[in-house]
Amino acid sequence: MTKYATESHSLSEQAATNSALRAALDRRGHLLNSIPGIPAVLNQLMEELAQPPEDVTLIRVAELLGRDESLAAQCLRIANSPRFGLRKPIDSLVGAVRTLGIAHTREVVLTCSMAQLGSAQKVMSPMVFWEHSLACAIISRKLARSAGFEDPERAYLAGLLHDLGYVVTMVLMPKEASEAMEKATREGIFIGEIELEDLGFSHCQSGEVLAQEWHFSDEIIEVIRCHHDPSTARVNPALVAIVSLADRLCRSSGLGIGYVESPDPATQWQSDWEILAGRCGLARQMNWADFVRDSNTYVSEVREMVKAMYQATH
């Protein structure tokens, strides 16, 4: 046990009861206004794209995209990227949506929003933040499907947003957050432990603050607050366990937040898996080691896809 080791329940403490975070918000809460909000049109887009493919109207999706200049530009840029190998450039949003397909359009919309969020702070490389968020989203969805979770797309969204608190902390307390990151990198320690020791709160609590401010669902708020301690989840423990396991796998596979941790996060999976297996029948027929081994075959693919999408949005 390191000198920074803390009770895991401290990581999932509610933001409202954390005095250090409340004090920081009282002093510097106005700085959070610099964090770009989720595009106003995002909810409408996600509702449209969540329908069965045969019910989605490309013209309607294009119309909604056209209401947000940034999202529209990124969809056009990615649709015209070498990844799709088109001979003629696409110059309409309907054509972009048709080229990307419903699933890719949804991912572009969500990940472009996360890319904007990651750029709001100067402590962590936006690429690192964006890569970890998207990789965790993709692996969360993969695990949700394999385990028989009822809504794999909800798992994708939860995985994408789970570390929103890093941006909040790095905007709220950039100097202290930078020092915590440097210490974590130097000592190879899970940064959440150092945040609690040195700042008095973790990215789990700071992320909860912004998630509540933006009126996220109770399930997503719980994932943000409890993803390092699923045993405290009450709203949807299976969803929290899925994101926790995906996060562990990402941090173990070079898709973490920029440094190698010791001990390996992927070796501390048992309690999370028990929660998942207790609520998803197919998980009881699975083995964590098998999922990890299978994941190794597409982790590099995930990394390349993230890199390509990131480059296409910048």
Buried (B, 14 or more C-beta within 10 A) or exposed (E): EBEBEBEBEBBBBEBEEBEEBBEBBEEEEEBBEEBEEBBEBBEBBBEBBBEEEEEBEBEBBBBBBBEBEBBBBBBBBBBBBEBEEEEEEBEEBBBBBBBBEBEBBBBBBBBBBBBBBBBBBEBBEBBBBBBBBBBBBBBBBBBBEBBBBEBBBBBBBBBBBBBBBBBBBBBBBBEBBBBBBEBBBEBEBBBBBBBBBBBBBBBBBBBBBBBBEBEBBEBBBBBBBBBBBBBBBEBBBBBBBBBBBBBBBBBBBEBBBBBEBEEEBBEEBEEBBBBBBEBBEEBEEBEBEEBBEEBEEBBEEBBEBBEBBBEBBE
